[in-house]
Amino acid sequence: MTTNKLTDKKVIIYSTPTCPYCVYAKDFFKDKGVAFEDVDVSANYARATEMVQKSGQMGVPVIDIEGQIIVGFQPELFEKLISQK
């Protein structure tokens, strides 16, 4: 993971390759210069289980920003969380 230009917060995106909203979420963070860990839950059962435990959801994307769990593509909320000091 590289250093974030905008924030030093840890960001994890739980996604699948076929999910368009996952692509939107990843593009959002890339456009903001925010580094993130991209976890393909379709290829990693242990991380998929982790995602469900964190979110209570089986759908993607699930975004973890410093322990704040966001389900779905919610750019306004992403912006708020990455901008907080």
C-alpha positions, 0 to 999 in steps of 0.5 A: 500500500502506498502513502495517501496524498489526502489521508493516512487513514487505512482504507479496505475495499471488499469487492468482486471483479464483476461489481460495477459499484466496486469499480466506482468506489475504487475509482473514487479513492484513486481520483482522490489520491487515497491508497486502499487495499482491494480485497477480492472476496470472490477469490478469498473465503477468509476475507469474505468471512471477515467482510460479513463479520464486519458489515453483516452484509454479503453484498459488495462493495463494503468499505472499511475506513479506519473501522467505519464500515460503509456498505455500497457506493456512498461518495459523500460519506467516503469524502466525509470520512477521509477528510476527518482529522 
